[in-house]
Amino acid sequence: MSFLLDFMENLKPDEEEEEDTEGFPDMNYVVGNTSGMDVGNIPTALGQRIGDQAQLGGGVMEVQIYNPSTFKIEKEEIYSSVQQLGLDISLHSEPSLGFASAYKTRGQQAQGFETAQAYFKRYLNQLAIFKKEKDNREDLDFEITRINPHMSTSPIPALQERMASDVGLDIFGYAVNEYDESAREQRNRTSQNIYANNEFLRRMYYTFVKKRAVDQEFQLFNSFFSRYSDKFDRIFRDAKRQAADEFYDRGLKGKSEDERLETKVALVTTAGRSDVGIESAWLDILEDEFDEPIDIEGEPATGVLEKDEIENLNDIDDITSQGARLTTLQRLSEAVYRIENEEFVQDSIGGPEQILIEDDEKSEEIKEKALEAIDNRLNKLWRGNGDKFLISVQGKIRSLQNYLDINQQRIVDQATQKEAVDFDRDNSKIWTLDEAAEEVMVGNPEFFQDIQGAEVSERYDEMLKFIFEQFQQAMWMESNLFYFIIPAWMTSADYSNDRHSGWDSPKFIWKTLVLDRWGDEYDIDLKNPGKQNGYFEALENSREFREDVTGAVGACYVWGHFTQKKSDFEISGEDHVADDSGKYTFVEWMNKYGIGVNFEAMDGDPQQRLKVWKPRHIVAGARAINITARRQARNQGLGGRDEIHPVLDECPAKFTIDMEHTASFGVNPWSEMSDLIEQETRIAERNDFDAAVNEDKPLAKILRNYHLMKPGVESQRGSRHGPFDRGDMILYRWLYKLVEAGFTRNPDERATVMYEQGDEKAETTYMARITMDMIELGIEPEDVDPVNVSTDGDYDSREEALIAKFFGIDESSTAAEWAKIEQHAFDPLDGLLEAEQFDYTFSSAAAVRNDNNPRDFQSEEYR
């Protein structure tokens, strides 16, 4: 029991105590208020501000301390004020600073990664000194609970940014595109090398490298993979060969035999201009014998050939004019012309040509067989001999482009869709280019084994370095980091080796915020993001899906800040605190000194939402931090402890709900909280990732603080922070549903209902106490109705008495109201009645001066 309930119980000492079996007897909370800022009528000096705002009646105060130096400069004043007031305090850090930015220092209207890291490191460092000294001093016994930071203050990036605002960083704070030797060593030393995660690289190839880094796939294959991998180059050339052959066949389709032969001759001779190796291949092919030789016995040609049979095209060449020989590739069209016209003659110096085939039928037979053989040999030359190219792929492409006017890009685009083989090695394995590209991306040694003068691993690292340098601007963009690069890593973050530790928390965030919510609607496979109804389509079609993706990635950056990025902490020269120094992550330092955080959303705008603002996004990020913290504590210790600090309730990170901030994004705030409750219930049911969620009370562990106020999002200054007025059923209903879902029902850490004050203070803390008492008794919102309350003060139950106070119709309130009514009852008649005006009343001083005895006329005073 609390507040009025305790008082009511004391009024009935003789009645037997009834055990509470209804409502929420397990509630564990305190009502408080914030200290406000030094504006308006609130004092500037922090100590005075605390004292002034303590008059609102809260049992705990959230003190807004933005500058870490304040913990040192105003230390004694804060100690004195808080101790004398008997308050416990929580804290609120700089509101404009969040932890979800991927930019290094500044970008997208918010502080960057390193700026946030440096600020909060100083804040935690100074707070640890402040808190530890308080713990060590016997004259101070108040409690310092948690810090209330905003999780995100930077807006959601567009799906396609025009340019990067700053250097883009990965989850661990490394420049995402830096991969020189120094960067690799640094990443490997901390086992935070995302590029040592093969599963990430496979996904990144499809989500970013293939679709976002280059305009066309062939640019990637030509300029990067073929350059560094001979095996990939051979596979790619085989794919281009197939595409060129298809266009070759397409160019011949629908033509007559003569036209097809003419086209083949033209294509081959055109290719020969850029590929000098064709000439020798053609000469070899000319020696191929006919299936059946041509008998020319008795013809003059037998003397020239010194035999009576024509066995191959070389023999045909010997019976044609020397100026039009088949063996001269660039004169091939003229040689074909002579054969078509049956000009089988021998040149004669200074005389007429000698006809070598006199029989017309024999001449026709030679022509037909020769042209057929030329046609077949040209096909063989173009298509190659098995797995041996007789015309280079580039020669084919140039020939098709120059003669058939087929754009080179069309041919290469067609090639990217082909399956191909490594014709110089194992041609039994058929590869798609994507499959081969995956192997290059992950550094498969098979794809680098032909490299001379460098180790495979060195060559592979050089390739990644070169690729990332070329894609620098694209990799820096938050749009690419948040939608295409980091999601690929999060879905494979548990991949583990000596250079990449492997973590469950990023996968927990992705599963919770993206897969669980959208898996039934879209096929979210980042190895095939371009499939119909897949990841890319979801990004294009759904704003809410994009918000969940950015919320997940933003929460993962917060996780990186708190659990992965180490900073130099130092305590030295303090009178009441032992020296301490070393490299700690935020959560390690927090666990060492018993410091927790309650993340909340920054207020925003419906047209420019922040990366992490939905309650379920914030909670997923907080839970991810806690999952990692608990695992680190068990496995290797956390800040010198093998368990979570007792005051942190196994959760260094918790959640503050601010309904007004949530509503500022143009949504129904309770709808967002309902989504959170549904999410937490689902996490409890699946019971994985060590999330520590109670299925019956899903919010009990994670929702630590409620910033209570009446939301007013139309205020000119952005937020109203309105009061909790008598009878406000919206706030009552919200509080009831939160308690029903577990808020304030955690026996291990007391929750706070914190009035975040504005100008209209009214009776907010009083109303909060009454409301929480009503909820503790289990008075459902539907039962809170003034028509069921007696107006004479004769209440049948505690519930009725509290409802009367909630609406301001209890006996004390109505008595005051009746007094006001009586005082002003005749005001409407003022000026309507005329009466004699008396000079004095019977008991006034004037009556005494006129020899009237006051005792005689006391009862007539108001006659």
C-alpha positions in Angstrom: 0.0 0.0 0.0 1.1 3.6 -0.4 0.0 7.2 0.0 -3.8 7.4 0.7 -4.1 3.6 1.0 -1.8 3.6 4.1 -3.8 6.5 5.6 -7.1 4.8 5.0 -5.9 1.6 6.6 -4.8 3.5 9.7 -8.3 4.9 10.1 -9.7 1.4 10.7 -7.4 -0.1 13.4 -9.9 -2.5 14.8 -10.9 -4.1 11.6 -9.3 -7.3 10.6 -6.7 -6.9 7.9 -7.8 -8.4 4.7 -5.2 -10.0 2.4 -5.0 -8.3 -1.0 -6.0 -10.8 -3.5 -7.1 -8.5 -6.3 -5.4 -5.7 -8.2 -1.6 -5.5 -8.2 -0.3 -5.9 -4.7 3.2 -6.5 -6.1 3.7 -2.9 -7.3 7.1 -1.4 -6.4 7.5 2.2 -7.4 8.0 5.8 -6.3 6.4 9.0 -7.7 8.9 11.8 -8.5 9.5 14.8 -10.7 12.2 16.3 -12.8 14.3 19.3 -11.7 13.5 21.3 -14.8 15.9 23.5 -16.7 17.2 26.9 -15.7 14.4 28.8 -17.5 11.5 31.0 -16.5 10.9 30.9 -12.7 13.2 27.9 -12.1 16.6 28.9 -10.5 19.8 28.7 -12.4 22.0 27.3 -9.6 21.6 23.6 -9.6 21.3 23.2 -5.8 18.6 25.9 -5.6 16.9 24.3 -8.6 16.7 21.0 -6.8 15.4 22.6 -3.7 12.8 24.7 -5.5 11.4 21.8 -7.5 11.3 19.5 -4.5 8.2 21.4 -3.5 6.3 19.5 -6.2 6.2 16.6 -3.7 8.0 13.9 -5.5 9.9 11.2 -3.6 12.7 11.1 -6.2 14.0 13.7 -8.6 15.4 13.4 -12.1 18.2 16.0 -12.1 19.2 17.4 -15.5 23.0 17.5 -15.6 24.3 18.0 -19.1 27.9 19.0 -18.5 30.1 16.3 -16.9 32.1 19.0 -15.1 29.0 19.8 -13.0 29.6 16.6 -11.0 32.9 18.1 -9.8 32.2 21.9 -9.8 28.8 21.7 -8.0 29.3 18.5 -6.1 29.0 19.8 -2.6 26.0 21.9 -3.4 24.2 18.9 -4.9 25.1 16.6 -2.1 23.9 19.2 0.5 20.6 19.9 -1.2 19.6 16.3 -2.0 20.7 15.1 1.5 18.7 17.7 3.3 15.6 17.1 1.2 15.7 13.4 1.8 15.4 12.7 -2.0 16.9 10.0 -4.2 18.0 11.2 -7.6 18.3 10.0 -11.2 20.0 12.0 -13.9 19.4 13.2 -17.5 22.4 13.7 -19.8 22.7 16.0 -22.8 19.4 15.7 -24.7 20.8 16.6 -28.1 23.3 13.7 -28.1 22.4 10.2 -29.2 24.2 6.9 -30.0 22.7 5.8 -33.3 24.8 7.9 -35.8 27.2 6.1 -38.2 29.0 9.3 -39.1 32.4 9.9 -37.4 31.9 13.4 -35.9 28.9 15.1 -37.2 26.2 14.5 -39.8 22.5 14.6 -40.5 21.8 17.3 -37.9 23.3 15.3 -35.0 26.5 14.5 -33.1 28.5 11.7 -34.6 29.8 8.4 -33.3 33.1 9.6 -31.9 31.5 12.8 -30.4 28.9 10.7 -28.6 31.6 8.3 -27.4 33.8 11.0 -26.0 31.0 12.9 -24.3 29.4 9.9 -22.6 32.8 8.5 -21.5 33.5 11.8 -19.7 30.0 11.7 -18.2 30.4 8.1 -16.9 33.9 8.9 -15.6 32.7 11.9 -13.6 29.5 10.3 -12.4 31.5 7.3 -11.1 33.6 9.6 -9.0 30.5 11.5 -7.8 28.6 8.3 -7.0 31.5 6.4 -5.4 32.3 9.4 -3.1 28.7 9.5 -2.0 28.8 5.8 -1.2 32.0 6.2 0.8 30.8 9.2 2.9 28.9 8.4 6.1 27.1 11.8 6.0 25.3 11.0 2.7 22.7 8.2 2.4 20.6 9.2 -0.6 20.6 7.0 -3.7 21.8 7.8 -7.2 19.9 5.6 -9.6 20.2 5.7 -13.4 21.1 8.1 -16.2 18.3 9.0 -18.7 20.0 9.5 -22.2 18.3 9.8 -25.5 19.1 6.7 -27.6 19.0 8.6 -31.0 18.9 12.2 -32.1 19.7 11.8 -35.8 17.1 11.4 -38.5 16.4 8.3 -40.6 18.5 8.5 -43.8 16.9 8.6 -47.2 16.9 5.3 -49.1 19.3 7.0 -51.5 21.6 9.8 -50.3 23.2 12.2 -52.7 26.5 12.1 -50.8 28.0 11.3 -47.5 28.0 13.9 -44.7 31.2 12.6 -43.0 33.3 9.5 -42.7 31.1 6.4 -42.2 31.9 4.1 -39.3 31.0 0.5 -38.7 29.4 -0.8 -35.5 32.8 -0.9 -33.7 33.8 2.6 -34.6 36.2 1.8 -37.4 36.1 3.7 -40.7 34.1 1.3 -42.8 36.2 1.5 -45.9 39.7 1.5 -44.3 41.4 -1.8 -44.9 45.1 -1.1 -45.2 47.6 -3.1 -43.1 47.3 -0.9 -40.1 43.5 -1.0 -40.1 43.5 -4.8 -40.5 45.9 -5.2 -37.6 43.8 -3.0 -35.4 40.5 -4.8 -36.3 42.2 -8.2 -35.9 43.7 -7.3 -32.5 40.3 -6.7 -31.0 38.6 -9.6 -33.0 36.3 -7.0 -34.5 37.1 -7.4 -38.1 33.8 -7.5 -39.9 35.6 -8.4 -43.1 36.9 -11.6 -41.6 33.2 -12.7 -41.4 32.7 -14.7 -44.6 28.9 -14.9 -44.2 28.8 -11.1 -44.0 30.9 -10.7 -47.1 28.6 -13.1 -49.0 25.6 -11.0 -48.0 27.3 -7.7 -48.5 28.1 -8.8 -52.1 24.4 -9.0 -52.9 23.1 -6.1 -50.8 25.7 -3.5 -51.5 28.7 -4.4 -53.7 26.6 -5.7 -56.6 23.7 -3.3 -56.5 24.8 -0.1 -54.8 28.5 0.3 -55.3 28.5 0.1 -59.2 26.1 1.1 -61.8 26.5 -2.1 -63.8 27.6 -5.6 -62.6 30.1 -6.0 -65.5 32.0 -3.0 -64.1 32.5 -5.0 -60.9 33.5 -8.1 -62.7 35.9 -6.4 -65.2 37.5 -3.9 -62.9 37.8 -5.7 -59.7 37.3 -9.5 -59.6 38.9 -10.3 -63.0 41.8 -8.1 -62.1 42.7 -10.0 -58.9 41.4 -13.5 -59.6 42.6 -15.4 -62.7 40.0 -18.1 -62.1 37.2 -15.6 -61.9 38.5 -14.0 -65.1 38.3 -17.3 -66.9 34.8 -18.0 -65.7 33.7 -14.5 -66.7 35.3 -14.9 -70.2 33.5 -18.1 -70.7 30.2 -16.4 -69.8 31.0 -13.5 -72.3 31.9 -16.1 -74.9 28.5 -17.7 -74.6 26.8 -14.3 -74.8 28.8 -13.4 -77.9 27.9 -16.7 -79.5 24.2 -16.0 -78.9 24.5 -12.6 -80.6 26.4 -14.3 -83.4 23.6 -16.8 -83.9 21.0 -14.0 -83.6 22.8 -12.0 -86.3 22.6 -14.9 -88.8 19.0 -15.8 -88.1 16.5 -15.2 -90.9 19.2 -14.8 -93.6 19.8 -16.8 -96.8 22.7 -19.1 -97.0 24.7 -16.6 -99.1 23.9 -13.8 -96.6 24.8 -16.0 -93.6 28.2 -16.9 -95.2 28.8 -13.2 -96.1 28.1 -12.2 -92.5 30.3 -14.9 -91.0 33.2 -13.9 -93.3 32.7 -10.2 -92.3 32.6 -11.0 -88.5 35.7 -13.2 -88.6 37.7 -10.7 -90.7 36.6 -7.9 -88.5 37.6 -9.8 -85.4 41.0 -10.5 -87.1 41.8 -6.8 -87.1 42.0 -6.8 -83.3 43.1 -10.4 -82.7 46.2 -11.3 -84.7 46.0 -14.8 -83.3 43.0 -15.7 -85.5 45.2 -15.9 -88.6 47.2 -18.9 -87.4 44.0 -20.6 -86.0 42.4 -20.2 -89.4 45.3 -21.7 -91.3 45.1 -24.8 -89.0 41.4 -25.1 -89.7 42.0 -25.0 -93.5 43.9 -28.2 -93.2 40.9 -30.1 -92.0 40.0 -32.7 -94.6 36.7 -33.0 -96.4 34.5 -35.9 -95.4 34.8 -37.1 -99.0 37.6 -35.8 -101.3 36.6 -34.4 -104.7 37.9 -36.4 -107.7 39.5 -34.1 -110.3 41.2 -36.7 -112.4 41.7 -35.4 -116.0 41.4 -31.8 -115.0 44.3 -29.3 -115.5 44.3 -28.8 -111.7 45.9 -32.2 -111.2 49.1 -30.8 -112.5 49.0 -27.9 -110.1 48.1 -30.0 -107.1 50.2 -33.0 -108.2 47.3 -35.2 -107.2 43.9 -36.1 -108.6 41.8 -35.3 -105.5 40.9 -32.1 -103.6 41.1 -33.0 -99.9 40.7 -29.7 -98.0 40.4 -26.0 -98.4 44.1 -25.6 -98.8 43.8 -27.5 -102.0 41.0 -25.1 -103.1 43.3 -22.3 -102.3 45.8 -23.7 -104.7 43.4 -23.6 -107.6 42.2 -20.0 -107.2 43.8 -16.7 -108.1 46.8 -15.8 -105.9 45.2 -12.4 -105.2 42.2 -14.0 -103.5 43.5 -16.8 -101.4 41.5 -18.4 -98.5 44.7 -18.5 -96.4 44.8 -14.7 -96.3 42.1 -13.9 -93.8 41.7 -10.3 -94.8 41.1 -11.4 -98.5 38.7 -14.1 -97.4 35.6 -12.3 -98.8 37.2 -12.0 -102.2 38.2 -15.7 -102.2 34.7 -16.7 -101.4 33.5 -14.4 -104.2 35.8 -16.2 -106.7 34.6 -19.6 -105.5 31.0 -18.6 -105.7 31.6 -17.6 -109.4 33.6 -20.9 -110.0 36.7 -18.9 -111.0 39.2 -21.8 -110.6 42.1 -20.4 -112.6 45.9 -20.0 -112.3 47.5 -16.6 -112.8 49.9 -16.4 -115.7 52.6 -13.8 -115.9 52.2 -11.8 -119.0 49.5 -14.1 -120.4 45.9 -15.2 -120.0 44.7 -17.1 -116.9 44.7 -20.9 -117.2 41.4 -22.6 -116.4 42.1 -25.4 -114.0 38.7 -27.0 -113.8 37.1 -27.4 -117.2 34.2 -29.7 -116.4 31.2 -27.5 -115.4 29.6 -30.2 -113.2 32.9 -30.7 -111.5 33.3 -27.0 -111.0 29.8 -26.8 -109.4 30.7 -29.7 -107.1 33.9 -28.0 -106.0 32.0 -24.7 -105.4 29.3 -26.3 -103.3 31.7 -28.4 -101.2 34.1 -25.5 -100.8 31.4 -23.0 -99.6 30.0 -25.6 -97.3 33.4 -26.3 -95.8 34.2 -22.6 -95.5 30.9 -22.1 -93.7 31.6 -24.9 -91.3 35.2 -23.8 -90.7 34.1 -20.3 -90.0 31.7 -21.7 -87.4 34.5 -23.7 -85.9 36.8 -20.7 -85.8 34.1 -18.5 -84.1 33.0 -21.1 -81.5 36.4 -22.5 -80.7 37.6 -26.0 -80.4 36.0 -27.5 -77.3 37.2 -25.5 -74.3 39.8 -23.7 -76.4 39.1 -20.2 -77.7 40.2 -19.6 -81.3 39.0 -16.0 -81.3 39.4 -14.0 -78.2 36.3 -12.9 -76.4 37.2 -9.3 -76.8 37.8 -9.9 -80.5 34.3 -11.3 -80.8 32.7 -8.5 -78.9 34.4 -5.8 -81.0 33.5 -7.7 -84.2 29.8 -7.8 -83.1 29.8 -4.2 -82.1 31.6 -3.0 -85.3 29.8 -5.1 -87.9 26.3 -5.9 -86.4 26.2 -2.7 -84.4 25.5 -4.6 -81.1 26.4 -2.5 -78.1 29.2 -4.0 -76.1 27.2 -3.5 -72.8 24.3 -5.5 -74.1 26.7 -8.5 -74.7 28.3 -8.2 -71.2 24.9 -7.7 -69.5 23.8 -10.9 -71.2 26.9 -12.6 -70.0 26.1 -11.8 -66.3 23.1 -14.1 -66.6 25.1 -17.1 -67.9 26.5 -20.2 -66.2 30.1 -20.7 -67.1 33.1 -22.9 -66.4 36.8 -22.4 -65.7 38.0 -23.7 -69.1 41.6 -23.8 -68.1 41.1 -25.9 -65.0 38.1 -27.9 -63.8 35.4 -27.4 -66.4 33.2 -30.0 -64.7 32.1 -27.3 -62.1 29.5 -25.0 -63.6 29.4 -21.5 -61.9 27.0 -18.7 -62.0 28.9 -15.4 -61.9 27.3 -14.6 -58.6 28.5 -17.8 -57.1 32.0 -17.2 -58.4 31.9 -13.6 -57.2 30.9 -14.8 -53.7 34.0 -17.0 -53.6 36.2 -14.1 -54.6 34.6 -11.8 -52.0 35.4 -14.4 -49.2 38.9 -15.0 -50.5 38.5 -18.7 -51.5 42.1 -19.8 -52.1 41.0 -21.7 -55.2 40.3 -18.4 -56.9 43.7 -17.0 -56.2 46.0 -20.0 -56.6 47.5 -18.8 -59.9 48.8 -15.5 -58.5 52.5 -15.1 -58.9 54.7 -13.1 -56.6 52.3 -12.7 -53.7 50.7 -14.9 -51.1 47.0 -15.6 -51.7 45.9 -13.9 -48.4 48.0 -10.8 -49.3 46.5 -10.5 -52.7 43.0 -11.0 -51.3 43.6 -8.3 -48.7 44.9 -6.0 -51.5 41.8 -6.6 -53.5 39.5 -5.7 -50.6 41.5 -2.6 -49.9 41.3 -1.6 -53.5 37.6 -2.2 -53.7 36.8 -0.3 -50.5 39.0 2.6 -51.7 37.1 2.8 -54.9 33.7 2.6 -53.1 34.7 5.0 -50.4 31.9 7.6 -50.8 29.3 5.0 -51.3 30.4 3.1 -48.2 30.4 6.2 -46.1 26.7 7.1 -46.8 24.4 6.3 -44.0 21.8 5.2 -46.5 24.1 2.4 -47.6 25.3 1.6 -44.1 21.8 1.4 -42.6 20.0 -0.3 -45.4 22.6 -2.5 -47.1 25.9 -3.0 -45.3 25.2 -3.3 -41.6 22.0 -5.4 -42.1 24.2 -7.9 -44.0 26.6 -8.0 -40.9 23.8 -8.2 -38.3 22.2 -11.3 -39.9 25.6 -13.1 -39.7 27.1 -11.5 -36.6 27.4 -14.8 -34.8 30.0 -16.1 -37.3 33.1 -16.7 -35.2 36.8 -17.1 -35.8 40.0 -15.7 -34.3 39.5 -12.3 -36.0 35.8 -12.0 -35.5 34.5 -13.0 -32.1 30.9 -13.6 -33.0 28.0 -12.0 -31.2 24.3 -13.0 -30.6 22.9 -9.6 -29.8 22.9 -8.1 -33.3 21.0 -11.2 -34.6 18.6 -10.8 -31.6 17.9 -7.2 -32.7 17.4 -8.1 -36.3 15.2 -11.1 -35.5 13.1 -9.1 -33.0 12.6 -6.0 -35.1 12.7 -7.2 -38.7 12.2 -10.9 -39.1 9.6 -11.5 -36.5 7.5 -8.5 -37.7 7.9 -8.8 -41.4 8.9 -12.4 -42.1 5.4 -13.5 -43.0 4.9 -10.5 -45.4 8.3 -10.4 -47.2 10.9 -13.0 -48.1 13.8 -11.4 -46.3 16.9 -13.3 -47.5 19.9 -11.0 -47.8 21.7 -13.6 -50.0 19.0 -13.0 -52.5 17.6 -9.6 -51.7 16.4 -8.9 -55.2 13.9 -11.7 -55.4 10.3 -10.9 -55.9 8.7 -9.7 -52.7 12.2 -9.7 -51.2 14.3 -7.3 -49.1 14.8 -4.7 -51.8 11.2 -4.6 -52.7 10.2 -4.2 -49.0 12.6 -1.3 -48.7 11.1 0.4 -51.7 7.5 -0.2 -50.8 7.1 0.2 -47.1 8.1 3.2 -45.0 7.4 1.2 -41.8 9.7 -1.5 -43.0 12.5 1.0 -43.6 11.9 2.4 -40.1 12.2 -1.0 -38.6 15.5 -1.6 -40.5 17.0 1.7 -39.4 15.7 1.1 -35.9 17.4 -2.2 -35.8 20.7 -0.9 -37.2 20.5 2.2 -34.9 20.0 0.0 -31.9 23.0 -2.1 -33.0 25.2 1.1 -33.1 24.0 1.8 -29.5 25.0 -1.8 -28.6 28.4 -1.2 -30.2 28.9 2.0 -28.2 28.1 0.4 -24.9 29.5 -3.1 -25.2 32.3 -3.1 -27.8 34.1 0.3 -28.0 36.7 0.7 -25.3 37.7 4.1 -23.9 40.4 5.3 -21.5 38.8 5.9 -18.1 40.7 7.4 -15.2 40.2 8.3 -11.5 43.1 9.9 -9.7 43.8 12.3 -6.9 40.3 12.0 -5.3 39.9 12.3 -1.5 37.2 9.7 -1.1 37.7 7.5 -4.2 40.5 5.1 -4.9 42.5 5.6 -8.1 41.4 3.6 -11.1 42.4 3.7 -14.8 42.3 1.5 -17.8 40.4 0.7 -21.0 36.8 -0.2 -20.4 33.7 -0.4 -22.5 30.8 1.7 -21.2 29.0 -1.3 -19.8 32.2 -2.6 -18.1 32.7 0.8 -16.3 29.0 1.0 -15.5 29.0 -2.5 -14.0 32.1 -1.7 -11.9 30.5 1.3 -10.3 26.8 0.4 -10.3 25.6 2.9 -13.0 22.6 2.1 -15.1 20.9 3.8 -18.0 17.2 4.3 -18.9 17.1 5.0 -22.7 14.3 7.1 -24.0 13.2 8.7 -27.3 14.0 12.2 -28.3 11.1 14.3 -29.4 10.8 14.7 -33.1 8.7 15.5 -36.1 6.3 13.5 -38.2 8.1 14.5 -41.4 11.6 13.7 -40.0 11.6 10.7 -37.8 14.7 9.6 -35.9 16.6 6.4 -36.4 15.5 5.0 -33.1 12.3 6.4 -31.6 9.8 3.6 -31.4 9.5 2.0 -27.9 10.1 -1.5 -29.2 13.2 -0.3 -31.1 14.7 1.2 -27.9 13.9 -1.8 -25.8 15.5 -4.2 -28.4 18.7 -2.1 -28.2 18.6 -2.1 -24.4 18.0 -5.9 -24.2 20.9 -6.5 -26.7 23.2 -4.6 -24.3 22.0 -6.7 -21.4 22.4 -10.0 -23.3 26.0 -9.2 -24.0 26.7 -7.8 -20.6 25.4 -10.9 -18.8 27.3 -13.2 -21.1 30.6 -11.2 -20.6 30.1 -11.2 -16.9 29.7 -15.0 -16.8 32.5 -15.8 -19.3 35.3 -13.4 -18.6 34.0 -10.9 -16.1 32.5 -7.4 -16.6 34.3 -4.5 -15.1 36.1 -6.7 -12.6 32.9 -8.6 -11.6 31.7 -12.1 -12.5 28.1 -11.0 -12.3 26.0 -7.9 -13.0 26.2 -5.3 -10.2 23.4 -6.0 -7.7 21.9 -2.5 -8.1 21.5 -3.0 -11.9 19.0 -5.8 -11.6 20.8 -7.9 -14.3 20.0 -5.1 -16.7 22.5 -2.3 -17.1 20.2 -0.8 -19.7 16.5 -0.2 -19.3 13.8 2.0 -20.9 12.0 5.2 -20.1 8.7 5.8 -21.9 7.9 9.4 -22.8 4.4 9.4 -24.4 4.8 13.0 -25.5 8.0 12.4 -27.3 6.5 9.3 -29.0 3.4 11.3 -30.0 5.6 14.0 -31.5 6.3 11.7 -34.4 2.7 11.8 -35.5 1.5 8.5 -34.1 -0.8 7.2 -31.4 1.7 6.7 -28.5 -0.4 3.9 -26.9 -0.4 2.0 -30.2 3.4 2.0 -30.1 3.4 0.8 -26.5 1.0 -1.9 -27.4 3.4 -3.0 -30.1 6.1 -3.1 -27.5 4.1 -5.3 -25.1 3.3 -7.7 -28.0 7.0 -7.8 -28.9 8.1 -8.5 -25.4 5.4 -11.2 -25.0 6.7 -12.9 -28.2 10.3 -12.8 -26.9 9.2 -14.4 -23.6 7.4 -17.1 -25.5 10.3 -18.1 -27.7 12.7 -17.9 -24.7 15.9 -17.6 -26.6 19.0 -15.3 -26.6 18.9 -15.1 -22.8 16.6 -12.1 -23.0 15.2 -12.5 -19.4 11.6 -11.7 -20.1 8.7 -12.7 -17.8 5.8 -13.9 -20.0 3.2 -12.8 -17.4 4.9 -9.4 -16.8 6.8 -8.6 -20.0 7.6 -5.0 -19.0 8.6 -5.7 -15.4 12.4 -5.9 -16.0 12.9 -3.5 -18.8 10.5 -0.5 -18.3 12.1 1.4 -15.4 10.7 4.9 -15.7 7.6 6.7 -17.0 7.9 10.4 -17.9 4.4 11.3 -16.9 2.8 14.3 -18.4 -0.2 15.3 -20.6 1.1 15.2 -24.2 0.7 18.3 -26.1 2.4 18.2 -29.5 1.0 21.4 -30.9 3.1 23.5 -28.6 5.2 26.2 -30.3 8.3 25.1 -28.4 7.8 21.5 -29.5 6.4 19.9 -26.3 3.9 20.9 -23.7 4.7 18.7 -20.7 1.1 19.3 -19.6 -0.1 18.5 -16.1 -2.1 15.4 -14.9 -5.5 17.1 -14.4 -8.2 15.7 -12.2 -10.3 13.1 -14.1 -7.8 12.6 -17.0 -8.8 9.2 -18.1 -6.3 9.0 -20.9 -3.3 9.1 -18.5 -5.1 6.7 -16.1 -5.8 4.2 -18.9 -2.2 4.3 -20.1 -0.8 3.8 -16.6 -3.2 1.0 -15.8 -2.3 -0.9 -19.0 1.4 -0.5 -18.3 1.1 -1.8 -14.8 -1.0 -4.7 -16.2 1.9 -5.5 -18.5 4.4 -5.5 -15.7 5.5 -1.9 -15.1 6.3 -1.2 -11.4 5.9 -4.9 -10.7 9.6 -5.8 -10.4 10.5 -6.7 -6.8 14.2 -6.2 -7.5 14.3 -2.6 -8.7 11.9 0.2 -7.9 10.3 1.8 -10.8 9.6 5.6 -11.0 6.6 7.5 -12.2 8.3 10.8 -13.0 6.4 14.0 -13.7 8.4 15.7 -16.4 7.3 19.2 -15.5 6.3 22.1 -17.7 4.8 25.4 -17.0 1.4 24.0 -15.9 2.4 22.1 -12.8 -1.1 21.8 -11.2 -1.5 18.6 -9.1 0.5 16.1 -11.2 2.4 14.4 -8.4 -0.7 14.2 -6.3 -2.7 12.8 -9.1 0.0 10.3 -9.9 -0.1 9.0 -6.3 -3.9 8.7 -6.3 -3.8 7.0 -9.7 -1.2 4.5 -8.7 -3.2 3.7 -5.5 -6.3 3.1 -7.6 -4.3 0.8 -10.0 -2.8 -1.1 -7.0 -6.4 -1.9 -6.0 -7.1 -3.1 -9.5 -9.7 -0.4 -10.4 -10.0 -0.9 -14.2 -10.5 2.1 -16.4 -14.0 1.1 -17.2 -14.9 1.3 -13.5 -13.5 4.8 -13.0 -16.8 6.8 -13.4 -17.9 9.8 -11.3 -21.6 8.8 -11.5 -20.8 5.9 -9.2 -19.4 8.1 -6.4 -21.5 9.3 -3.5 -21.4 13.1 -3.1 -22.0 13.2 0.6 -18.7 11.7 1.6 -20.1 8.4 2.8 -18.1 6.0 0.7 -18.7 2.3 0.8 -15.1 1.3 -0.1 -11.6 2.5 -0.6 -12.1 2.3 -4.3 -15.0 4.7 -4.2 -13.0 7.1 -2.0 -10.1 7.1 -4.4 -12.3 7.6 -7.4 -13.9 10.6 -5.7 -10.4 12.1 -5.1 -9.4 11.3 -8.7 -12.3 13.4 -10.1 -12.1 16.0 -7.3 -15.5 15.2 -5.9 -14.5 13.9 -2.5 -16.0 15.5 0.7 -13.2 18.0 1.3 -13.2 19.1 -2.3 -17.0 19.5 -2.5 -17.1 21.5 0.8 -14.7 23.9 -0.7 -16.7 24.1 -3.8 -20.0 24.8 -1.8 -18.2 27.6 0.1 -17.4 29.2 -3.2 -20.9 28.8 -4.4 -22.4 30.3 -1.3 -20.0 33.2 -1.4 -21.0 34.1 -4.9 -24.6 32.9 -4.9 -26.1 36.4 -5.4 -23.6 37.7 -7.8 -26.0 37.4 -10.7 -28.4 39.8 -8.9 -25.8 42.5 -8.4 -27.1 45.8 -9.8 -30.7 44.5 -10.2 -32.0 45.3 -6.7 -32.3 48.6 -4.9 -32.1 48.9 -1.0 -31.3 51.6 1.6 -27.7 51.9 2.3 -26.9 51.8 6.0 -24.2 54.1 7.5 -23.2 51.5 10.0 -24.1 48.0 11.2 -25.2 47.3 14.7 -21.9 45.9 15.8 -19.6 48.2 14.0 -17.5 51.0 15.6 -19.9 53.6 14.3 -22.7 51.9 16.4 -20.6 52.1 19.6 -20.0 55.8 19.0 -23.8 56.2 18.7 -24.3 54.8 22.3 -25.3 51.3 21.0 -24.1 48.3 23.1 -22.6 45.7 20.8 -23.6 42.9 23.2 -27.2 43.8 22.7 -27.1 43.5 18.9 -24.5 40.7 18.2 -27.1 38.5 16.7 -28.2 41.2 14.4 -24.8 41.7 12.7 -26.0 40.2 9.4 -29.6 41.3 9.7 
